[in-house]
Amino acid sequence: MRIEVLYFEDCPNYVPTIDRLRTVLREEGMNVEVLEVEVKNAAAAETLRFIGSPTVRINGLDIETPSRCLAGWGFACRRYAGGLPSETMIRAALREARGK
Protein backbone atom coordinates (compact mmCIF):
# COMPACT_ATOMS: atom_id res chain seq x y z
CA MET A 1 0.00 0.00 0.00
CA ARG A 2 1.30 3.45 -0.91
CA ILE A 3 0.17 6.40 1.19
CA GLU A 4 1.16 9.92 0.19
CA VAL A 5 0.45 13.26 1.80
CA LEU A 6 0.99 16.14 -0.60
CA TYR A 7 1.38 19.57 0.97
CA PHE A 8 3.00 22.94 0.62
CA GLU A 9 5.25 24.70 3.11
CA ASP A 10 3.45 26.54 5.91
CA CYS A 11 0.17 24.66 5.41
CA PRO A 12 -1.49 24.82 8.86
CA ASN A 13 -3.31 21.49 8.37
CA TYR A 14 -0.40 19.44 7.04
CA VAL A 15 1.15 18.27 10.36
CA PRO A 16 -2.23 17.64 12.07
CA THR A 17 -3.30 15.58 9.03
CA ILE A 18 -0.11 13.49 9.23
CA ASP A 19 -0.72 12.97 12.96
CA ARG A 20 -4.34 11.92 12.40
CA LEU A 21 -3.37 9.59 9.56
CA ARG A 22 -0.69 7.89 11.67
CA THR A 23 -3.12 7.53 14.58
CA VAL A 24 -5.68 5.81 12.36
CA LEU A 25 -2.99 3.55 10.87
CA ARG A 26 -1.93 2.51 14.39
CA GLU A 27 -5.53 1.90 15.46
CA GLU A 28 -6.08 -0.23 12.34
CA GLY A 29 -2.92 -2.24 13.11
CA MET A 30 -1.25 -1.14 9.88
CA ASN A 31 2.47 -0.51 9.67
CA VAL A 32 2.62 1.50 6.44
CA GLU A 33 5.10 4.22 5.55
CA VAL A 34 3.57 7.64 4.91
CA LEU A 35 5.36 9.49 2.12
CA GLU A 36 5.38 13.26 2.57
CA VAL A 37 5.56 15.08 -0.76
CA GLU A 38 6.19 18.82 -0.71
CA VAL A 39 4.62 20.66 -3.63
CA LYS A 40 6.83 23.69 -4.23
CA ASN A 41 5.00 25.68 -6.90
CA ALA A 42 2.09 25.81 -9.35
CA ALA A 43 4.00 23.88 -12.02
CA ALA A 44 4.61 21.03 -9.57
CA ALA A 45 0.95 21.20 -8.52
CA GLU A 46 -0.11 20.61 -12.11
CA THR A 47 2.41 17.79 -12.64
CA LEU A 48 1.27 16.05 -9.44
CA ARG A 49 -2.45 16.73 -10.08
CA PHE A 50 -2.49 18.48 -6.70
CA ILE A 51 -5.87 19.86 -5.66
CA GLY A 52 -4.77 21.53 -2.43
CA SER A 53 -2.80 21.18 0.77
CA PRO A 54 -2.99 18.72 2.36
CA THR A 55 -4.00 16.00 -0.08
CA VAL A 56 -3.94 12.38 1.08
CA ARG A 57 -3.77 9.61 -1.50
CA ILE A 58 -3.80 5.87 -0.99
CA ASN A 59 -2.55 3.83 -3.94
CA GLY A 60 -2.88 6.98 -6.05
CA LEU A 61 -6.52 7.66 -5.13
CA ASP A 62 -7.66 10.69 -3.16
CA ILE A 63 -9.22 9.66 0.17
CA GLU A 64 -12.13 12.02 -0.52
CA THR A 65 -14.09 10.04 -3.11
CA PRO A 66 -15.85 13.01 -4.83
CA SER A 67 -12.47 14.71 -5.34
CA ARG A 68 -11.27 11.88 -7.56
CA CYS A 69 -13.23 13.35 -10.49
CA LEU A 70 -11.86 16.88 -10.25
CA ALA A 71 -10.10 18.05 -13.37
CA GLY A 72 -8.47 21.23 -12.05
CA TRP A 73 -5.20 21.48 -10.16
CA GLY A 74 -4.06 24.25 -7.92
CA PHE A 75 -1.57 25.56 -5.45
CA ALA A 76 -4.05 26.33 -2.67
CA CYS A 77 -5.28 25.27 0.75
CA ARG A 78 -7.56 22.27 0.80
CA ARG A 79 -10.90 22.62 2.60
CA TYR A 80 -12.21 19.67 4.58
CA ALA A 81 -15.20 19.87 6.92
CA GLY A 82 -13.58 20.53 10.29
CA GLY A 83 -10.29 21.55 8.64
CA LEU A 84 -8.76 18.07 8.44
CA PRO A 85 -9.70 14.83 6.72
CA SER A 86 -11.89 12.98 9.21
CA GLU A 87 -10.86 9.70 10.81
CA THR A 88 -13.92 8.16 9.17
CA MET A 89 -12.77 9.28 5.71
CA ILE A 90 -9.26 7.95 6.32
CA ARG A 91 -10.55 4.59 7.61
CA ALA A 92 -12.92 4.19 4.65
CA ALA A 93 -10.08 4.87 2.18
CA LEU A 94 -7.78 2.39 3.97
CA ARG A 95 -10.47 -0.29 3.93
CA GLU A 96 -11.16 0.37 0.25
CA ALA A 97 -7.46 -0.04 -0.50
CA ARG A 98 -7.36 -3.30 1.45
CA GLY A 99 -10.42 -4.56 -0.40
CA LYS A 100 -12.68 -4.72 2.66
C-alpha positions as CSV (number, residue, x, y, z in Angstrom):
1,M,0.0,0.0,0.0
2,R,1.3,3.5,-0.9
3,I,0.2,6.4,1.2
4,E,1.2,9.9,0.2
5,V,0.4,13.3,1.8
6,L,1.0,16.1,-0.6
7,Y,1.4,19.6,1.0
8,F,3.0,22.9,0.6
9,E,5.2,24.7,3.1
10,D,3.4,26.5,5.9
11,C,0.2,24.7,5.4
12,P,-1.5,24.8,8.9
13,N,-3.3,21.5,8.4
14,Y,-0.4,19.4,7.0
15,V,1.1,18.3,10.4
16,P,-2.2,17.6,12.1
17,T,-3.3,15.6,9.0
18,I,-0.1,13.5,9.2
19,D,-0.7,13.0,13.0
20,R,-4.3,11.9,12.4
21,L,-3.4,9.6,9.6
22,R,-0.7,7.9,11.7
23,T,-3.1,7.5,14.6
24,V,-5.7,5.8,12.4
25,L,-3.0,3.5,10.9
26,R,-1.9,2.5,14.4
27,E,-5.5,1.9,15.5
28,E,-6.1,-0.2,12.3
29,G,-2.9,-2.2,13.1
30,M,-1.3,-1.1,9.9
31,N,2.5,-0.5,9.7
32,V,2.6,1.5,6.4
33,E,5.1,4.2,5.6
34,V,3.6,7.6,4.9
35,L,5.4,9.5,2.1
36,E,5.4,13.3,2.6
37,V,5.6,15.1,-0.8
38,E,6.2,18.8,-0.7
39,V,4.6,20.7,-3.6
40,K,6.8,23.7,-4.2
41,N,5.0,25.7,-6.9
42,A,2.1,25.8,-9.3
43,A,4.0,23.9,-12.0
44,A,4.6,21.0,-9.6
45,A,1.0,21.2,-8.5
46,E,-0.1,20.6,-12.1
47,T,2.4,17.8,-12.6
48,L,1.3,16.1,-9.4
49,R,-2.4,16.7,-10.1
50,F,-2.5,18.5,-6.7
51,I,-5.9,19.9,-5.7
52,G,-4.8,21.5,-2.4
53,S,-2.8,21.2,0.8
54,P,-3.0,18.7,2.4
55,T,-4.0,16.0,-0.1
56,V,-3.9,12.4,1.1
57,R,-3.8,9.6,-1.5
58,I,-3.8,5.9,-1.0
59,N,-2.5,3.8,-3.9
60,G,-2.9,7.0,-6.1
61,L,-6.5,7.7,-5.1
62,D,-7.7,10.7,-3.2
63,I,-9.2,9.7,0.2
64,E,-12.1,12.0,-0.5
65,T,-14.1,10.0,-3.1
66,P,-15.8,13.0,-4.8
67,S,-12.5,14.7,-5.3
68,R,-11.3,11.9,-7.6
69,C,-13.2,13.3,-10.5
70,L,-11.9,16.9,-10.3
71,A,-10.1,18.0,-13.4
72,G,-8.5,21.2,-12.1
73,W,-5.2,21.5,-10.2
74,G,-4.1,24.3,-7.9
75,F,-1.6,25.6,-5.4
76,A,-4.0,26.3,-2.7
77,C,-5.3,25.3,0.7
78,R,-7.6,22.3,0.8
79,R,-10.9,22.6,2.6
80,Y,-12.2,19.7,4.6
81,A,-15.2,19.9,6.9
82,G,-13.6,20.5,10.3
83,G,-10.3,21.6,8.6
84,L,-8.8,18.1,8.4
85,P,-9.7,14.8,6.7
86,S,-11.9,13.0,9.2
87,E,-10.9,9.7,10.8
88,T,-13.9,8.2,9.2
89,M,-12.8,9.3,5.7
90,I,-9.3,8.0,6.3
91,R,-10.6,4.6,7.6
92,A,-12.9,4.2,4.6
93,A,-10.1,4.9,2.2
94,L,-7.8,2.4,4.0
95,R,-10.5,-0.3,3.9
96,E,-11.2,0.4,0.2
97,A,-7.5,0.0,-0.5
98,R,-7.4,-3.3,1.5
99,G,-10.4,-4.6,-0.4
100,K,-12.7,-4.7,2.7
